[in-house]
């Protein structure tokens, strides 16, 4: 009993639900941080894929314009659509 008075040991009336609750809270925060990191990585990957697709479409338009398959006005209109 003397040890408890001076801050040694655990009190007998400890509320275990608080300990479990804070453990769950820490786990949820950790899961949230990991999910945020994964989401950020995937967004960067998606942005690169969109840019690659857009660049390929512009190359195809340029080829069609060079071959005379589309007019200059149509070429410019479609380029503006792809870049917006």
C-alpha positions as CSV (number, residue, x, y, z in Angstrom):
1,X,0.0,0.0,0.0
2,X,2.9,2.4,0.7
3,X,4.3,1.9,-2.8
4,X,1.0,3.0,-4.3
5,X,1.0,6.2,-2.3
6,X,4.2,7.2,-3.8
7,X,3.2,6.4,-7.4
8,X,4.6,2.9,-7.7
9,X,2.4,0.1,-9.1
10,X,-1.0,0.3,-10.6
11,X,-4.2,1.4,-8.8
12,X,-6.7,-1.3,-8.2
13,X,-9.5,0.7,-9.8
14,X,-7.9,1.1,-13.3
15,X,-10.5,1.4,-16.1
16,X,-9.4,-1.1,-18.7
17,X,-11.9,0.3,-21.2
18,X,-9.9,3.5,-21.4
19,X,-6.7,1.5,-22.2
20,X,-8.5,-0.5,-24.9
21,X,-10.2,2.6,-26.3
22,X,-6.9,4.5,-26.7
23,X,-5.3,1.5,-28.2
24,X,-8.1,1.3,-30.8
25,X,-7.8,5.0,-31.4
26,X,-4.0,4.8,-32.0
27,X,-4.6,1.9,-34.4
28,X,-7.3,3.9,-36.3
29,X,-5.0,6.9,-36.6
30,X,-2.2,4.6,-37.9
31,X,-4.5,3.0,-40.5
32,X,-5.7,6.5,-41.6
33,X,-2.1,7.7,-42.1
34,X,-1.2,4.6,-44.1
35,X,-4.4,5.0,-46.2
36,X,-3.5,8.6,-46.9
37,X,0.0,7.7,-48.0
38,X,-1.4,5.0,-50.4
39,X,-4.0,7.4,-51.8
40,X,-1.4,10.0,-52.5
41,X,0.9,7.5,-54.2
42,X,-2.0,6.2,-56.4
43,X,-3.1,9.7,-57.3
44,X,0.4,10.5,-58.6
45,X,0.4,7.3,-60.6
46,X,-3.1,8.1,-62.1
47,X,-1.9,11.6,-63.1
48,X,1.1,10.2,-64.9
49,X,-1.1,7.7,-66.8
50,X,-3.5,10.5,-67.8
51,X,-0.6,12.6,-69.1
52,X,0.8,9.6,-71.1
53,X,-2.6,8.9,-72.6
54,X,-3.1,12.6,-73.5
55,X,0.4,12.9,-75.0
56,X,-0.2,9.8,-77.2
57,X,-3.5,11.3,-78.4
58,X,-1.8,14.5,-79.4
59,X,0.9,12.5,-81.3
60,X,-1.9,10.7,-83.2
61,X,-3.6,14.0,-84.0
62,X,-0.3,15.4,-85.3
63,X,0.3,12.3,-87.5
64,X,-3.2,12.6,-88.9
65,X,-2.7,16.3,-89.6
66,X,0.7,15.6,-91.2
67,X,-0.9,13.0,-93.5
68,X,-3.7,15.4,-94.4
69,X,-6.5,13.3,-92.9
70,X,-7.8,16.2,-90.8
71,X,-7.9,19.9,-91.4
72,X,-5.9,22.5,-89.5
73,X,-9.1,23.8,-87.8
74,X,-10.1,20.3,-86.7
75,X,-6.5,19.6,-85.5
76,X,-6.4,22.8,-83.4
77,X,-9.9,22.2,-82.0
78,X,-9.1,18.7,-80.9
79,X,-5.7,19.7,-79.4
80,X,-7.5,22.4,-77.3
81,X,-10.0,19.8,-76.1
82,X,-7.2,17.4,-75.1
83,X,-5.2,20.1,-73.3
84,X,-8.2,21.5,-71.3
